[in-house]
Amino acid sequence: MADRIDWIALAIFLFFFALVTVMGFFAARWKSGPVGAHLDQWGLGGRQFGTWITWFLLGGDFYTAYTVIAVPALVYAVGAYGFFALPYTIIVYPFVFAVMPLLWTTAHAHGYVTAADVVHGTYNSRGLEFAIAITGIVATMPYIALQLIGMGVVIKAMGLTGELPIVAAFIILALYTYSSGLRAPALIAFVKDIMIYIVVLVAVVVVPAKLGGYGAVFAAANEAFTVKGGDTGLILKPSQMLAYATLALGSALAAFMYPHTLTGIFASKSADTIRKNAVLLPAYTLLLGLIALLGYMAYAAHIKVSSPNDVVPVLFKVLFPSWFAGFAFSAIAIGALVPAAVMSIGAANLFTRNVWKSYIDPGISHAGEAAVAKIASLIVKLGALAFTLLLPTQYALDLQLLGGLWILQIFPALVFGLFTRWFRAEGLLLGWAAGILWGSWTAWSNGLKPLASISLGEGHYTFYVGLGALVLNVAVAAIGTVVLSRVSPDRRHSLTAPS
């Protein structure tokens, strides 16, 4: 193994990994308020993050290590279709601007920590609250596992083999997250995002210069896709338009339903902070577009890989000196630590507030909540690590695709309740169940693919399963509300914080 290790790249990698580890433990003393005294302090950083901290934190947990690995991999594999991530990250920010300040205001006024808190406060339904909480926890687990997979790809590129490096990295992550809570990834996100920007901006200038310019890059990619045939290419085929559009829209609606992105929202210090971030965060979309182009550059560099996930690491190994490759690999690995930490914290908050407090210990103290959340975050990380070590990579990817479908089904209960009280909790719960069951069954029947097809007359239409499940969800919720309102017109909604 020693003969294959790139020692220069590994040394650079270890230096930056050690830097963020020290920052992670230091974060417990960053900002005011004792971390272990209150769940607001451990799980939401004291609700005191301003515009720039929130910008780095949301960027850090929205644009993950797996994004840097998977988006170019998809573009490398299928071409233009892989760029669906760009319109969806454009669509999502007007939604954030319009909806998330209202959600923050509701949460801040009543002391809510999670989406399930908000739903329970709106509808006073423990069943609906539990459904939202379990959906968030289950959908997050494989997402964390994918961060480990992204980290594993760059560790392998440096010549290290076996599972020990990933296990060691996650133990360190678990320890400083346990110690510092949300403050750790918020502080580390500064380093991670700056490093990613440097890596990508250097790559999009240097790589084309070495390969003969962007004309040569696109020509090489077009030639490769022509040979592949099928639905690959530099331009979308007409048959891909609906699938592309629904996948982008569905992904946009789901993006800020995840516990980790909502944790960043709840941790902001004001509604105005969120509005400013909705304006500033599209800068990451520009970065994402540049990252996606790395998939085309791989063809011009004549890179052939057994798995598309290896495209970016191999590209950096081939075209850059070892020291810069090590810098790039450390940026990607740190890009796994930040979202993995926030994801585990978001899932732990849900378990603590909406499972443990609601059903096991309703009288738990604030410090007790923080203690339970710390332990829950460790268990979530261990579960994600088990995904990575015990299951083939494809299972984690498939489950993450289902996770996006599942998390989208909390949209009506969480978002509609901010604007109208017309829907009944029972109807929303029926809609949630219908969306989850139909979406899961449809995806499973199609080999866990995110797309499904229907035939209407002579037309054949392919669409995103998650968005189709959401449409069914809303329809069932509406019909259920109408029927239940006629059968039992007495409706009671509580607007107080959960006890």
PESUL-V273363 format. One record per residue. N is the residue number from 1. RES is the residue in one small letter. SS is DSSP state (H for helix, E for strand, L for the rest). PHI is phi as a letter, one per 30 degrees, with the letter a starting at -180 (999 if undefined). OMEGA is omega in degrees with one decimal (999 if undefined). Layout:
BEGIN
n=N res=RES ss=SS phi=PHI omega=OMEGA
n=N res=RES ss=SS phi=PHI omega=OMEGA
END
This chain:
BEGIN
n=1 res=m ss=L phi=999 omega=-175.7
n=2 res=a ss=L phi=d omega=-179.3
n=3 res=d ss=L phi=d omega=-176.1
n=4 res=r ss=L phi=c omega=-175.9
n=5 res=i ss=L phi=d omega=173.4
n=6 res=d ss=L phi=d omega=-170.8
n=7 res=w ss=H phi=d omega=179.2
n=8 res=i ss=H phi=d omega=178.3
n=9 res=a ss=H phi=d omega=-179.1
n=10 res=l ss=H phi=d omega=179.8
n=11 res=a ss=H phi=d omega=177.5
n=12 res=i ss=H phi=d omega=179.3
n=13 res=f ss=H phi=e omega=-178.0
n=14 res=l ss=H phi=d omega=178.8
n=15 res=f ss=H phi=d omega=-177.3
n=16 res=f ss=H phi=d omega=177.1
n=17 res=f ss=H phi=d omega=177.3
n=18 res=a ss=H phi=d omega=179.3
n=19 res=l ss=H phi=e omega=-177.9
n=20 res=v ss=H phi=d omega=175.5
n=21 res=t ss=H phi=d omega=176.8
n=22 res=v ss=H phi=d omega=178.2
n=23 res=m ss=H phi=d omega=-179.3
n=24 res=g ss=H phi=d omega=178.4
n=25 res=f ss=H phi=d omega=178.3
n=26 res=f ss=H phi=d omega=-174.3
n=27 res=a ss=H phi=e omega=178.5
n=28 res=a ss=H phi=d omega=-179.5
n=29 res=r ss=H phi=c omega=178.8
n=30 res=w ss=L phi=c omega=-175.0
n=31 res=k ss=L phi=i omega=-175.6
n=32 res=s ss=L phi=d omega=175.9
n=33 res=g ss=L phi=j omega=177.6
n=34 res=p ss=L phi=d omega=-173.1
n=35 res=v ss=H phi=d omega=-173.1
n=36 res=g ss=H phi=d omega=-174.2
n=37 res=a ss=H phi=d omega=-172.2
n=38 res=h ss=L phi=a omega=178.2
n=39 res=l ss=H phi=d omega=175.8
n=40 res=d ss=H phi=e omega=-178.7
n=41 res=q ss=H phi=d omega=-177.1
n=42 res=w ss=H phi=d omega=-171.8
n=43 res=g ss=H phi=d omega=-179.1
n=44 res=l ss=H phi=b omega=177.0
n=45 res=g ss=H phi=i omega=-179.2
n=46 res=g ss=H phi=i omega=-178.6
n=47 res=r ss=H phi=h omega=-173.5
n=48 res=q ss=L phi=b omega=-178.3
n=49 res=f ss=E phi=d omega=179.5
n=50 res=g ss=L phi=d omega=-171.6
n=51 res=t ss=H phi=e omega=-173.6
n=52 res=w ss=H phi=d omega=177.7
n=53 res=i ss=H phi=d omega=179.1
n=54 res=t ss=H phi=d omega=179.8
n=55 res=w ss=H phi=d omega=178.8
n=56 res=f ss=H phi=d omega=-178.2
n=57 res=l ss=H phi=d omega=179.1
n=58 res=l ss=H phi=d omega=175.8
n=59 res=g ss=H phi=d omega=-178.9
n=60 res=g ss=H phi=d omega=-178.0
n=61 res=d ss=H phi=c omega=175.8
n=62 res=f ss=H phi=c omega=178.4
n=63 res=y ss=L phi=c omega=-167.4
n=64 res=t ss=L phi=c omega=175.4
n=65 res=a ss=H phi=e omega=-178.8
n=66 res=y ss=H phi=d omega=173.6
n=67 res=t ss=H phi=d omega=-179.0
n=68 res=v ss=H phi=d omega=179.2
n=69 res=i ss=H phi=d omega=-168.2
n=70 res=a ss=H phi=d omega=-178.0
n=71 res=v ss=H phi=d omega=175.4
n=72 res=p ss=H phi=d omega=178.4
n=73 res=a ss=H phi=d omega=179.4
n=74 res=l ss=H phi=d omega=176.9
n=75 res=v ss=H phi=d omega=177.0
n=76 res=y ss=H phi=d omega=-175.4
n=77 res=a ss=H phi=d omega=-171.3
n=78 res=v ss=H phi=b omega=177.9
n=79 res=g ss=E phi=i omega=-170.2
n=80 res=a ss=H phi=e omega=-178.2
n=81 res=y ss=H phi=e omega=-179.8
n=82 res=g ss=H phi=d omega=-179.1
n=83 res=f ss=H phi=d omega=179.2
n=84 res=f ss=H phi=e omega=179.6
n=85 res=a ss=H phi=d omega=-179.3
n=86 res=l ss=H phi=d omega=178.6
n=87 res=p ss=H phi=d omega=-178.2
n=88 res=y ss=H phi=d omega=176.4
n=89 res=t ss=H phi=d omega=172.2
n=90 res=i ss=H phi=d omega=179.9
n=91 res=i ss=H phi=d omega=-169.7
n=92 res=v ss=H phi=d omega=-172.4
n=93 res=y ss=H phi=d omega=169.1
n=94 res=p ss=H phi=e omega=175.9
n=95 res=f ss=H phi=d omega=178.0
n=96 res=v ss=H phi=d omega=-179.2
n=97 res=f ss=H phi=d omega=-174.7
n=98 res=a ss=H phi=d omega=-168.7
n=99 res=v ss=H phi=c omega=-169.6
n=100 res=m ss=H phi=d omega=173.8
n=101 res=p ss=H phi=d omega=177.5
n=102 res=l ss=H phi=d omega=177.2
n=103 res=l ss=H phi=d omega=178.5
n=104 res=w ss=H phi=d omega=-178.9
n=105 res=t ss=H phi=d omega=178.3
n=106 res=t ss=H phi=d omega=-178.8
n=107 res=a ss=H phi=d omega=-178.1
n=108 res=h ss=H phi=d omega=-177.1
n=109 res=a ss=H phi=d omega=-173.9
n=110 res=h ss=H phi=c omega=179.4
n=111 res=g ss=L phi=i omega=178.9
n=112 res=y ss=L phi=d omega=-179.4
n=113 res=v ss=L phi=c omega=-174.3
n=114 res=t ss=L phi=b omega=174.7
n=115 res=a ss=H phi=d omega=-179.9
n=116 res=a ss=H phi=d omega=172.9
n=117 res=d ss=H phi=e omega=-178.6
n=118 res=v ss=H phi=d omega=-178.7
n=119 res=v ss=H phi=d omega=178.1
n=120 res=h ss=H phi=d omega=178.6
n=121 res=g ss=H phi=d omega=-179.1
n=122 res=t ss=H phi=d omega=-171.1
n=123 res=y ss=H phi=c omega=-179.5
n=124 res=n ss=L phi=h omega=-178.4
n=125 res=s ss=L phi=b omega=177.0
n=126 res=r ss=H phi=d omega=179.5
n=127 res=g ss=H phi=d omega=179.4
n=128 res=l ss=H phi=d omega=176.5
n=129 res=e ss=H phi=e omega=-178.6
n=130 res=f ss=H phi=d omega=179.2
n=131 res=a ss=H phi=d omega=179.7
n=132 res=i ss=H phi=d omega=-177.8
n=133 res=a ss=H phi=d omega=-178.1
n=134 res=i ss=H phi=d omega=177.7
n=135 res=t ss=H phi=e omega=180.0
n=136 res=g ss=H phi=d omega=-178.7
n=137 res=i ss=H phi=d omega=-176.7
n=138 res=v ss=H phi=d omega=-178.9
n=139 res=a ss=H phi=d omega=-176.9
n=140 res=t ss=H phi=d omega=-173.6
n=141 res=m ss=H phi=e omega=179.5
n=142 res=p ss=H phi=d omega=177.3
n=143 res=y ss=H phi=d omega=175.7
n=144 res=i ss=H phi=d omega=179.5
n=145 res=a ss=H phi=e omega=179.6
n=146 res=l ss=H phi=d omega=174.9
n=147 res=q ss=H phi=d omega=176.0
n=148 res=l ss=H phi=d omega=179.0
n=149 res=i ss=H phi=d omega=177.0
n=150 res=g ss=H phi=d omega=176.8
n=151 res=m ss=H phi=d omega=-179.5
n=152 res=g ss=H phi=d omega=-180.0
n=153 res=v ss=H phi=d omega=-178.4
n=154 res=v ss=H phi=d omega=175.7
n=155 res=i ss=H phi=d omega=177.8
n=156 res=k ss=H phi=d omega=-179.0
n=157 res=a ss=H phi=d omega=178.2
n=158 res=m ss=L phi=d omega=176.8
n=159 res=g ss=L phi=j omega=178.5
n=160 res=l ss=L phi=d omega=-180.0
n=161 res=t ss=L phi=b omega=-179.6
n=162 res=g ss=L phi=i omega=-175.2
n=163 res=e ss=L phi=c omega=-173.8
n=164 res=l ss=H phi=e omega=179.6
n=165 res=p ss=H phi=d omega=179.6
n=166 res=i ss=H phi=d omega=179.4
n=167 res=v ss=H phi=d omega=179.9
n=168 res=a ss=H phi=d omega=179.8
n=169 res=a ss=H phi=d omega=-177.5
n=170 res=f ss=H phi=d omega=174.1
n=171 res=i ss=H phi=d omega=178.0
n=172 res=i ss=H phi=d omega=177.8
n=173 res=l ss=H phi=e omega=-178.0
n=174 res=a ss=H phi=d omega=-176.7
n=175 res=l ss=H phi=d omega=-177.2
n=176 res=y ss=H phi=d omega=172.4
n=177 res=t ss=H phi=d omega=177.0
n=178 res=y ss=H phi=e omega=-176.2
n=179 res=s ss=H phi=d omega=-167.7
n=180 res=s ss=H phi=c omega=-179.8
n=181 res=g ss=L phi=i omega=-174.3
n=182 res=l ss=H phi=d omega=-179.2
n=183 res=r ss=H phi=d omega=-178.9
n=184 res=a ss=H phi=d omega=179.0
n=185 res=p ss=H phi=d omega=178.1
n=186 res=a ss=H phi=d omega=180.0
n=187 res=l ss=H phi=d omega=-179.0
n=188 res=i ss=H phi=d omega=-178.6
n=189 res=a ss=H phi=e omega=176.6
n=190 res=f ss=H phi=e omega=-178.6
n=191 res=v ss=H phi=d omega=-176.2
n=192 res=k ss=H phi=d omega=-175.2
n=193 res=d ss=H phi=d omega=177.9
n=194 res=i ss=H phi=d omega=179.4
n=195 res=m ss=H phi=d omega=-180.0
n=196 res=i ss=H phi=d omega=177.9
n=197 res=y ss=H phi=e omega=179.1
n=198 res=i ss=H phi=d omega=-178.0
n=199 res=v ss=H phi=e omega=-174.9
n=200 res=v ss=H phi=d omega=-178.7
n=201 res=l ss=H phi=d omega=175.2
n=202 res=v ss=H phi=d omega=-176.5
n=203 res=a ss=H phi=d omega=-175.2
n=204 res=v ss=H phi=d omega=173.9
n=205 res=v ss=H phi=c omega=-173.5
n=206 res=v ss=H phi=d omega=-175.4
n=207 res=v ss=H phi=d omega=177.4
n=208 res=p ss=H phi=d omega=178.7
n=209 res=a ss=H phi=d omega=179.8
n=210 res=k ss=H phi=d omega=-174.2
n=211 res=l ss=H phi=c omega=178.0
n=212 res=g ss=L phi=j omega=177.9
n=213 res=g ss=L phi=j omega=-177.5
n=214 res=y ss=H phi=d omega=176.2
n=215 res=g ss=H phi=e omega=178.9
n=216 res=a ss=H phi=d omega=179.5
n=217 res=v ss=H phi=d omega=-178.6
n=218 res=f ss=H phi=d omega=178.4
n=219 res=a ss=H phi=d omega=179.6
n=220 res=a ss=H phi=d omega=179.3
n=221 res=a ss=H phi=d omega=179.8
n=222 res=n ss=H phi=d omega=178.4
n=223 res=e ss=H phi=d omega=179.6
n=224 res=a ss=H phi=d omega=-179.7
n=225 res=f ss=H phi=d omega=176.5
n=226 res=t ss=H phi=d omega=177.8
n=227 res=v ss=H phi=d omega=179.7
n=228 res=k ss=H phi=d omega=-177.6
n=229 res=g ss=L phi=i omega=-179.7
n=230 res=g ss=L phi=i omega=-178.1
n=231 res=d ss=L phi=c omega=178.2
n=232 res=t ss=L phi=d omega=177.9
n=233 res=g ss=E phi=l omega=178.7
n=234 res=l ss=L phi=d omega=-179.2
n=235 res=i ss=L phi=b omega=179.1
n=236 res=l ss=L phi=d omega=171.6
n=237 res=k ss=L phi=d omega=178.5
n=238 res=p ss=H phi=e omega=-179.3
n=239 res=s ss=H phi=d omega=-178.2
n=240 res=q ss=H phi=c omega=-170.9
n=241 res=m ss=H phi=d omega=-177.8
n=242 res=l ss=H phi=d omega=179.3
n=243 res=a ss=H phi=d omega=179.9
n=244 res=y ss=H phi=d omega=-177.1
n=245 res=a ss=H phi=d omega=-178.7
n=246 res=t ss=H phi=d omega=177.4
n=247 res=l ss=H phi=d omega=178.3
n=248 res=a ss=H phi=d omega=-178.9
n=249 res=l ss=H phi=d omega=-179.9
n=250 res=g ss=H phi=d omega=178.6
n=251 res=s ss=H phi=d omega=179.1
n=252 res=a ss=H phi=d omega=-179.9
n=253 res=l ss=H phi=d omega=-178.4
n=254 res=a ss=H phi=d omega=-168.1
n=255 res=a ss=H phi=e omega=-177.3
n=256 res=f ss=L phi=c omega=168.2
n=257 res=m ss=L phi=c omega=-179.3
n=258 res=y ss=L phi=d omega=179.5
n=259 res=p ss=H phi=e omega=-175.9
n=260 res=h ss=H phi=d omega=178.1
n=261 res=t ss=H phi=d omega=177.2
n=262 res=l ss=H phi=d omega=176.5
n=263 res=t ss=H phi=d omega=176.3
n=264 res=g ss=H phi=d omega=177.4
n=265 res=i ss=H phi=d omega=-177.7
n=266 res=f ss=H phi=d omega=-178.0
n=267 res=a ss=L phi=d omega=179.6
n=268 res=s ss=E phi=d omega=-175.1
n=269 res=k ss=L phi=d omega=179.3
n=270 res=s ss=L phi=a omega=175.6
n=271 res=a ss=H phi=d omega=179.5
n=272 res=d ss=H phi=d omega=175.7
n=273 res=t ss=H phi=e omega=-179.5
n=274 res=i ss=H phi=d omega=178.7
n=275 res=r ss=H phi=d omega=178.0
n=276 res=k ss=H phi=d omega=179.5
n=277 res=n ss=H phi=d omega=177.0
n=278 res=a ss=H phi=d omega=177.3
n=279 res=v ss=H phi=d omega=-173.9
n=280 res=l ss=H phi=d omega=-173.5
n=281 res=l ss=L phi=d omega=176.1
n=282 res=p ss=H phi=e omega=173.6
n=283 res=a ss=H phi=e omega=177.2
n=284 res=y ss=H phi=d omega=177.7
n=285 res=t ss=H phi=d omega=173.7
n=286 res=l ss=H phi=e omega=178.2
n=287 res=l ss=H phi=d omega=-179.1
n=288 res=l ss=H phi=d omega=177.0
n=289 res=g ss=H phi=d omega=177.9
n=290 res=l ss=H phi=d omega=177.6
n=291 res=i ss=H phi=d omega=-178.6
n=292 res=a ss=H phi=e omega=-179.3
n=293 res=l ss=L phi=d omega=178.0
n=294 res=l ss=H phi=d omega=177.2
n=295 res=g ss=H phi=d omega=176.5
n=296 res=y ss=H phi=d omega=-178.1
n=297 res=m ss=H phi=d omega=-179.3
n=298 res=a ss=H phi=d omega=178.5
n=299 res=y ss=H phi=d omega=179.3
n=300 res=a ss=H phi=d omega=178.1
n=301 res=a ss=L phi=d omega=178.4
n=302 res=h ss=L phi=h omega=179.9
n=303 res=i ss=L phi=d omega=175.9
n=304 res=k ss=L phi=b omega=-176.7
n=305 res=v ss=L phi=b omega=178.0
n=306 res=s ss=L phi=d omega=177.3
n=307 res=s ss=L phi=b omega=178.3
n=308 res=p ss=H phi=e omega=179.7
n=309 res=n ss=H phi=d omega=-179.5
n=310 res=d ss=H phi=d omega=-172.5
n=311 res=v ss=H phi=e omega=-175.5
n=312 res=v ss=H phi=d omega=178.3
n=313 res=p ss=H phi=e omega=-179.6
n=314 res=v ss=H phi=d omega=178.0
n=315 res=l ss=H phi=e omega=179.8
n=316 res=f ss=H phi=d omega=178.8
n=317 res=k ss=H phi=d omega=-175.3
n=318 res=v ss=H phi=d omega=-169.2
n=319 res=l ss=H phi=c omega=-177.3
n=320 res=f ss=L phi=b omega=174.7
n=321 res=p ss=L phi=d omega=-174.4
n=322 res=s ss=H phi=e omega=-176.5
n=323 res=w ss=H phi=d omega=179.6
n=324 res=f ss=H phi=d omega=175.2
n=325 res=a ss=H phi=e omega=177.5
n=326 res=g ss=H phi=d omega=176.8
n=327 res=f ss=H phi=d omega=179.7
n=328 res=a ss=H phi=d omega=-179.3
n=329 res=f ss=H phi=d omega=178.7
n=330 res=s ss=H phi=d omega=177.0
n=331 res=a ss=H phi=d omega=179.7
n=332 res=i ss=H phi=d omega=-179.7
n=333 res=a ss=H phi=d omega=176.5
n=334 res=i ss=H phi=d omega=174.8
n=335 res=g ss=H phi=d omega=172.6
n=336 res=a ss=H phi=d omega=-175.4
n=337 res=l ss=H phi=d omega=-176.3
n=338 res=v ss=H phi=d omega=-179.6
n=339 res=p ss=H phi=d omega=178.7
n=340 res=a ss=H phi=d omega=177.8
n=341 res=a ss=H phi=d omega=-178.4
n=342 res=v ss=H phi=d omega=177.9
n=343 res=m ss=H phi=d omega=-179.7
n=344 res=s ss=H phi=d omega=177.4
n=345 res=i ss=H phi=d omega=178.3
n=346 res=g ss=H phi=d omega=178.6
n=347 res=a ss=H phi=d omega=178.7
n=348 res=a ss=H phi=d omega=176.6
n=349 res=n ss=H phi=d omega=178.6
n=350 res=l ss=H phi=d omega=-179.5
n=351 res=f ss=H phi=d omega=-175.9
n=352 res=t ss=H phi=d omega=-174.3
n=353 res=r ss=H phi=d omega=-167.1
n=354 res=n ss=H phi=c omega=171.6
n=355 res=v ss=H phi=b omega=-176.0
n=356 res=w ss=H phi=d omega=-178.3
n=357 res=k ss=H phi=d omega=-176.1
n=358 res=s ss=H phi=d omega=-171.0
n=359 res=y ss=H phi=b omega=-173.8
n=360 res=i ss=H phi=c omega=-176.1
n=361 res=d ss=L phi=b omega=-177.5
n=362 res=p ss=L phi=d omega=-177.4
n=363 res=g ss=L phi=c omega=-176.6
n=364 res=i ss=L phi=d omega=-179.7
n=365 res=s ss=L phi=d omega=177.7
n=366 res=h ss=H phi=d omega=178.4
n=367 res=a ss=H phi=d omega=177.2
n=368 res=g ss=H phi=d omega=175.8
n=369 res=e ss=H phi=d omega=179.9
n=370 res=a ss=H phi=d omega=-179.8
n=371 res=a ss=H phi=d omega=178.3
n=372 res=v ss=H phi=d omega=-179.1
n=373 res=a ss=H phi=d omega=178.0
n=374 res=k ss=H phi=e omega=-179.3
n=375 res=i ss=H phi=d omega=178.8
n=376 res=a ss=H phi=d omega=-179.9
n=377 res=s ss=H phi=d omega=176.7
n=378 res=l ss=H phi=d omega=-179.5
n=379 res=i ss=H phi=d omega=177.9
n=380 res=v ss=H phi=d omega=179.3
n=381 res=k ss=H phi=d omega=178.4
n=382 res=l ss=H phi=d omega=177.4
n=383 res=g ss=H phi=d omega=178.1
n=384 res=a ss=H phi=d omega=178.2
n=385 res=l ss=H phi=d omega=177.5
n=386 res=a ss=H phi=d omega=174.5
n=387 res=f ss=H phi=e omega=-173.9
n=388 res=t ss=H phi=d omega=-173.8
n=389 res=l ss=H phi=d omega=-170.9
n=390 res=l ss=H phi=c omega=-178.4
n=391 res=l ss=L phi=c omega=173.7
n=392 res=p ss=L phi=e omega=-177.6
n=393 res=t ss=H phi=e omega=-176.1
n=394 res=q ss=H phi=d omega=179.1
n=395 res=y ss=H phi=d omega=178.4
n=396 res=a ss=H phi=d omega=178.9
n=397 res=l ss=H phi=d omega=179.8
n=398 res=d ss=H phi=d omega=-179.4
n=399 res=l ss=H phi=d omega=176.9
n=400 res=q ss=H phi=d omega=175.6
n=401 res=l ss=H phi=d omega=175.2
n=402 res=l ss=H phi=d omega=179.2
n=403 res=g ss=H phi=e omega=176.9
n=404 res=g ss=H phi=d omega=176.6
n=405 res=l ss=H phi=d omega=-177.7
n=406 res=w ss=H phi=d omega=-174.3
n=407 res=i ss=H phi=d omega=178.4
n=408 res=l ss=H phi=d omega=-176.3
n=409 res=q ss=L phi=d omega=174.7
n=410 res=i ss=L phi=d omega=-175.6
n=411 res=f ss=H phi=e omega=-177.4
n=412 res=p ss=H phi=d omega=-177.1
n=413 res=a ss=H phi=d omega=-176.5
n=414 res=l ss=H phi=d omega=-171.0
n=415 res=v ss=H phi=d omega=-177.5
n=416 res=f ss=H phi=d omega=-178.4
n=417 res=g ss=H phi=d omega=177.0
n=418 res=l ss=H phi=d omega=-173.4
n=419 res=f ss=L phi=c omega=-177.4
n=420 res=t ss=L phi=b omega=175.1
n=421 res=r ss=L phi=c omega=-177.2
n=422 res=w ss=L phi=d omega=-177.7
n=423 res=f ss=L phi=d omega=175.0
n=424 res=r ss=L phi=c omega=-178.8
n=425 res=a ss=H phi=e omega=-178.8
n=426 res=e ss=H phi=d omega=178.1
n=427 res=g ss=H phi=d omega=178.6
n=428 res=l ss=H phi=d omega=178.4
n=429 res=l ss=H phi=d omega=175.6
n=430 res=l ss=H phi=d omega=178.5
n=431 res=g ss=H phi=d omega=177.5
n=432 res=w ss=H phi=e omega=-178.7
n=433 res=a ss=H phi=d omega=-179.8
n=434 res=a ss=H phi=d omega=179.6
n=435 res=g ss=H phi=d omega=-179.9
n=436 res=i ss=H phi=d omega=-174.6
n=437 res=l ss=H phi=d omega=-178.9
n=438 res=w ss=H phi=d omega=-179.3
n=439 res=g ss=H phi=d omega=-179.4
n=440 res=s ss=H phi=d omega=-179.6
n=441 res=w ss=H phi=d omega=-179.4
n=442 res=t ss=H phi=d omega=178.8
n=443 res=a ss=H phi=d omega=179.1
n=444 res=w ss=H phi=d omega=-179.4
n=445 res=s ss=H phi=d omega=-179.5
n=446 res=n ss=L phi=c omega=178.8
n=447 res=g ss=L phi=i omega=-178.7
n=448 res=l ss=L phi=h omega=174.2
n=449 res=k ss=L phi=c omega=-177.5
n=450 res=p ss=L phi=d omega=-176.0
n=451 res=l ss=E phi=c omega=174.8
n=452 res=a ss=E phi=b omega=-178.0
n=453 res=s ss=E phi=b omega=173.1
n=454 res=i ss=E phi=b omega=177.2
n=455 res=s ss=E phi=c omega=176.7
n=456 res=l ss=E phi=b omega=-174.9
n=457 res=g ss=L phi=i omega=178.6
n=458 res=e ss=L phi=c omega=-178.6
n=459 res=g ss=E phi=c omega=178.7
n=460 res=h ss=E phi=b omega=-171.1
n=461 res=y ss=E phi=b omega=178.1
n=462 res=t ss=E phi=c omega=-174.6
n=463 res=f ss=E phi=b omega=178.9
n=464 res=y ss=E phi=d omega=-176.6
n=465 res=v ss=H phi=d omega=-177.7
n=466 res=g ss=H phi=e omega=179.5
n=467 res=l ss=H phi=d omega=175.2
n=468 res=g ss=H phi=d omega=178.0
n=469 res=a ss=H phi=d omega=178.4
n=470 res=l ss=H phi=d omega=177.6
n=471 res=v ss=H phi=d omega=176.7
n=472 res=l ss=H phi=d omega=179.4
n=473 res=n ss=H phi=e omega=-178.0
n=474 res=v ss=H phi=d omega=-179.8
n=475 res=a ss=H phi=d omega=180.0
n=476 res=v ss=H phi=d omega=178.6
n=477 res=a ss=H phi=d omega=-179.9
n=478 res=a ss=H phi=d omega=179.7
n=479 res=i ss=H phi=d omega=178.7
n=480 res=g ss=H phi=d omega=179.1
n=481 res=t ss=H phi=d omega=179.4
n=482 res=v ss=H phi=d omega=-177.9
n=483 res=v ss=H phi=d omega=-177.0
n=484 res=l ss=H phi=d omega=179.1
n=485 res=s ss=H phi=d omega=178.3
n=486 res=r ss=H phi=d omega=-180.0
n=487 res=v ss=H phi=d omega=-177.1
n=488 res=s ss=L phi=b omega=-173.6
n=489 res=p ss=L phi=d omega=-178.3
n=490 res=d ss=L phi=d omega=-177.6
n=491 res=r ss=L phi=b omega=179.2
n=492 res=r ss=L phi=b omega=175.5
n=493 res=h ss=L phi=b omega=176.0
n=494 res=s ss=L phi=c omega=177.5
n=495 res=l ss=L phi=c omega=179.6
n=496 res=t ss=L phi=c omega=178.7
n=497 res=a ss=L phi=d omega=175.9
n=498 res=p ss=L phi=e omega=-178.9
n=499 res=s ss=L phi=d omega=999
END
